[in-house]
Amino acid sequence: MSASNDAPVGPLRSTQVLSTHEQIVRALAQDILTGRLAPGEKLPLEADLLDRFGVSRTALREGLKTLAAKGFLSVKTRVGTRVTDPVHWNYFDREVLTWQVSGGMDADFRRQLAEVRRALEPAAAALAAQRRTTEDLVAMRHAVQKMQVKALSEHDFALADLALHVAIGAASQNPMMRSLASVIETALLEVFTLSPPTRDLRLQADTAAAHERIVDLIERQDGPGAAEAMLFVIDAGYERVEAERRG
């Protein structure tokens, strides 16, 4: 992702303990994603990397293979290992997206995520209107009811919001669409916490009502209406976050 004028927003921190392999891969991925290692730049010498991470040569090389498989590195004999252009990075790899989120969500990343959501989620809502089951509707209604609970924590509201979008993706009954949606779940949960509606009871109620309208239209099997309602929710959330960041 390209640089932005505003500082990236920090993620929800994990207490997960990483393996040696994961530590190497994540550290170098963060160097690349943040531009500390720029596209076209050669990696530091192997000896320097071994000293930095305190690992075996085998562990280091396995880590580099993982990054190469995700499109971050190009390994060529007699040329060395170089950082590739971002066009080759696999952002639809769950780990890659997690690394990006853990490094912070700058304006470019938020915009690009919103663009992907605008392309994907309205279509999922339209399909859900055609194919939803009773069980799907129950899951959607449960998520909306959770979003309506007063004094709900910011994190719990974000989880309920995410649960609704996941349920709609599942109701589309398109496994490829559901798989794409599952990849961005980590980023969605993060972005849902940037400007939580729970800070204002009226805003929380309005936000929950906008999401409930999507479910109502899906239940009525109104595909175009559900798609439009989903687009409204995506744009409203994006504009709220950006307005707060500018403020």
C-alpha positions as CSV (number, residue, x, y, z in Angstrom):
1,M,0.0,0.0,0.0
2,S,1.3,3.5,-0.8
3,A,2.1,6.0,1.9
4,S,-0.4,8.4,3.3
5,N,-0.4,11.7,5.0
6,D,-2.3,10.5,8.1
7,A,-0.7,8.1,10.6
8,P,-1.9,4.5,10.4
9,V,-4.4,3.4,12.9
10,G,-3.1,0.7,15.3
11,P,-4.7,-2.7,15.4
12,L,-6.2,-4.8,18.1
13,R,-3.2,-6.5,19.6
14,S,-2.9,-10.2,19.9
15,T,-1.2,-12.1,22.7
16,Q,-0.5,-15.0,20.3
17,V,3.0,-16.5,20.7
18,L,4.7,-16.8,17.4
19,S,7.0,-19.6,16.3
20,T,10.5,-18.8,15.1
21,H,9.4,-19.2,11.5
22,E,6.5,-16.9,12.0
23,Q,8.6,-14.3,13.7
24,I,11.0,-14.2,10.8
25,V,8.3,-14.0,8.2
26,R,6.3,-11.4,10.0
27,A,9.2,-9.2,10.8
28,L,10.5,-9.1,7.2
29,A,6.9,-8.7,5.9
30,Q,6.5,-5.6,8.1
31,D,9.8,-4.2,6.8
32,I,8.5,-4.6,3.3
33,L,4.9,-3.4,3.9
34,T,6.2,-0.3,5.7
35,G,8.8,0.5,3.1
36,R,11.8,-0.1,5.3
37,L,12.7,-2.5,2.6
38,A,11.7,-0.9,-0.7
39,P,10.6,-2.6,-3.9
40,G,13.7,-3.5,-5.9
41,E,16.0,-3.4,-2.8
42,K,18.1,-6.4,-2.0
43,L,17.7,-8.1,1.3
44,P,20.5,-7.7,3.9
45,L,23.2,-10.3,3.7
46,E,22.3,-13.7,5.0
47,A,24.9,-13.4,7.8
48,D,23.3,-10.1,8.9
49,L,19.8,-11.7,9.0
50,L,21.1,-14.7,10.9
51,D,22.6,-12.3,13.5
52,R,19.4,-10.3,13.6
53,F,17.0,-13.2,14.3
54,G,19.4,-15.6,16.0
55,V,18.2,-18.6,14.1
56,S,19.6,-21.3,11.9
57,R,20.3,-20.9,8.2
58,T,17.6,-23.5,7.5
59,A,15.0,-21.6,9.5
60,L,15.9,-18.3,7.8
61,R,15.7,-19.8,4.3
62,E,12.3,-21.4,5.0
63,G,11.1,-18.0,6.1
64,L,12.3,-16.4,2.8
65,K,10.6,-19.2,0.8
66,T,7.3,-18.3,2.5
67,L,7.7,-14.7,1.7
68,A,8.6,-15.5,-1.9
69,A,5.5,-17.7,-2.2
70,K,3.4,-14.8,-1.1
71,G,4.9,-12.6,-3.8
72,F,7.1,-10.4,-1.5
73,L,10.5,-11.6,-2.7
74,S,12.2,-12.6,-5.9
75,V,15.0,-15.1,-5.5
76,K,17.4,-15.5,-8.4
77,T,20.7,-17.2,-8.7
78,R,23.6,-14.7,-9.0
79,V,21.2,-11.8,-8.6
80,G,20.2,-12.3,-5.0
81,T,16.9,-11.9,-3.1
82,R,15.1,-8.7,-3.9
83,V,11.8,-7.1,-2.7
84,T,9.2,-7.3,-5.5
85,D,6.9,-4.6,-6.7
86,P,3.6,-4.4,-4.7
87,V,1.7,-5.5,-7.7
88,H,3.0,-9.0,-7.0
89,W,2.0,-9.1,-3.3
90,N,-0.9,-11.4,-2.6
91,Y,-3.3,-9.3,-0.6
92,F,-5.9,-12.1,-0.8
93,D,-3.7,-14.2,1.4
94,R,-5.1,-14.1,5.0
95,E,-1.6,-13.8,6.5
96,V,-0.6,-10.9,4.3
97,L,-3.8,-9.0,5.2
98,T,-3.2,-9.7,8.8
99,W,0.3,-8.3,8.6
100,Q,-1.0,-5.2,6.9
101,V,-3.6,-4.7,9.6
102,S,-1.1,-5.3,12.4
103,G,1.1,-2.5,11.0
104,G,-1.8,0.0,11.0
105,M,-4.5,1.0,8.6
106,D,-3.6,4.2,6.8
107,A,-5.9,6.2,4.5
108,D,-4.9,4.3,1.4
109,F,-5.5,1.0,2.9
110,R,-8.9,2.1,4.3
111,R,-9.9,3.4,0.9
112,Q,-8.8,0.3,-0.9
113,L,-10.6,-1.9,1.6
114,A,-13.8,0.1,1.0
115,E,-13.5,-0.3,-2.7
116,V,-13.2,-4.1,-2.4
117,R,-16.2,-4.1,-0.1
118,R,-18.3,-2.0,-2.5
119,A,-17.5,-4.5,-5.3
120,L,-18.1,-7.7,-3.2
121,E,-20.7,-7.2,-0.4
122,P,-23.6,-5.7,-2.3
123,A,-23.4,-8.6,-4.7
124,A,-23.4,-11.0,-1.8
125,A,-26.5,-9.3,-0.3
126,A,-28.3,-9.6,-3.7
127,L,-27.5,-13.3,-3.9
128,A,-28.5,-13.8,-0.3
129,A,-31.9,-12.3,-1.1
130,Q,-32.4,-15.1,-3.6
131,R,-30.9,-18.0,-1.7
132,R,-31.2,-17.3,2.0
133,T,-32.5,-20.0,4.3
134,T,-34.5,-19.7,7.5
135,E,-31.3,-20.5,9.4
136,D,-29.5,-17.7,7.6
137,L,-32.1,-15.2,8.5
138,V,-32.0,-16.3,12.2
139,A,-28.2,-15.7,12.2
140,M,-28.6,-12.3,10.6
141,R,-31.4,-11.3,13.1
142,H,-29.3,-12.4,16.0
143,A,-26.4,-10.2,14.9
144,V,-28.7,-7.2,14.5
145,Q,-30.3,-7.7,17.9
146,K,-26.8,-7.8,19.4
147,M,-25.9,-4.5,17.6
148,Q,-29.0,-2.9,19.2
149,V,-28.0,-3.7,22.8
150,K,-27.4,-0.5,24.7
151,A,-24.1,-0.1,26.6
152,L,-22.5,-2.6,24.3
153,S,-18.7,-2.4,24.2
154,E,-17.0,-1.2,21.1
155,H,-15.4,-4.6,20.5
156,D,-18.6,-6.5,21.0
157,F,-20.5,-4.1,18.6
158,A,-17.7,-4.7,16.0
159,L,-18.0,-8.5,16.5
160,A,-21.8,-8.3,16.0
161,D,-21.3,-6.2,12.9
162,L,-18.8,-8.6,11.5
163,A,-21.1,-11.6,12.3
164,L,-23.9,-10.0,10.2
165,H,-21.6,-9.5,7.2
166,V,-20.3,-13.0,7.6
167,A,-23.9,-14.4,7.7
168,I,-24.8,-12.5,4.6
169,G,-21.8,-13.8,2.8
170,A,-22.7,-17.4,3.8
171,A,-26.3,-16.9,2.7
172,S,-25.1,-16.0,-0.8
173,Q,-24.3,-19.8,-1.1
174,N,-21.4,-18.9,-3.4
175,P,-18.3,-20.6,-1.9
176,M,-15.9,-18.5,-3.9
177,M,-17.6,-15.2,-2.8
178,R,-17.7,-16.5,0.8
179,S,-14.0,-17.4,0.6
180,L,-13.1,-13.9,-0.6
181,A,-15.2,-12.4,2.2
182,S,-13.5,-14.5,4.8
183,V,-10.1,-13.2,3.8
184,I,-11.1,-9.6,4.7
185,E,-12.7,-10.5,8.0
186,T,-9.6,-9.5,9.9
187,A,-9.5,-6.1,8.3
188,L,-13.3,-5.6,8.7
189,L,-13.1,-6.3,12.4
190,E,-10.3,-3.7,12.7
191,V,-12.0,-1.0,10.6
192,F,-15.3,-1.5,12.5
193,T,-13.5,-0.4,15.7
194,L,-12.0,2.8,14.2
195,S,-15.2,4.9,14.8
196,P,-17.6,2.8,16.8
197,P,-21.2,3.9,16.8
198,T,-21.5,2.9,20.5
199,R,-20.0,6.3,21.4
200,D,-23.5,7.8,20.8
201,L,-26.7,6.0,21.5
202,R,-28.6,7.6,18.6
203,L,-25.8,6.8,16.2
204,Q,-25.7,3.2,17.4
205,A,-29.5,2.9,16.9
206,D,-29.3,4.4,13.4
207,T,-26.4,2.2,12.5
208,A,-28.2,-0.9,13.7
209,A,-31.3,0.1,11.9
210,A,-29.4,0.5,8.6
211,H,-28.1,-3.0,9.0
212,E,-31.5,-4.3,9.9
213,R,-32.9,-2.8,6.7
214,I,-30.4,-5.0,4.8
215,V,-31.8,-8.1,6.5
216,D,-35.4,-7.0,6.0
217,L,-34.8,-6.7,2.2
218,I,-33.0,-10.0,2.1
219,E,-36.0,-11.6,3.9
220,R,-38.3,-10.0,1.3
221,Q,-36.1,-11.4,-1.4
222,D,-35.5,-7.9,-2.8
223,G,-32.0,-8.4,-4.3
224,P,-31.5,-4.9,-5.8
225,G,-32.8,-3.3,-2.6
226,A,-30.5,-5.4,-0.4
227,A,-27.5,-4.5,-2.5
228,E,-28.4,-0.8,-2.3
229,A,-28.8,-1.0,1.5
230,M,-25.5,-2.7,1.8
231,L,-23.8,-0.1,-0.2
232,F,-25.3,2.6,2.0
233,V,-23.9,0.9,5.1
234,I,-20.5,0.5,3.6
235,D,-20.3,4.2,2.5
236,A,-21.7,5.5,5.8
237,G,-19.2,3.6,7.8
238,Y,-16.3,4.6,5.6
239,E,-17.3,8.3,5.6
240,R,-17.7,8.3,9.4
241,V,-14.2,6.9,9.9
242,E,-12.6,9.3,7.4
243,A,-14.4,12.3,8.9
244,E,-13.1,11.3,12.4
245,R,-9.6,10.9,11.1
246,R,-9.7,14.3,9.5
247,G,-11.1,15.9,12.6
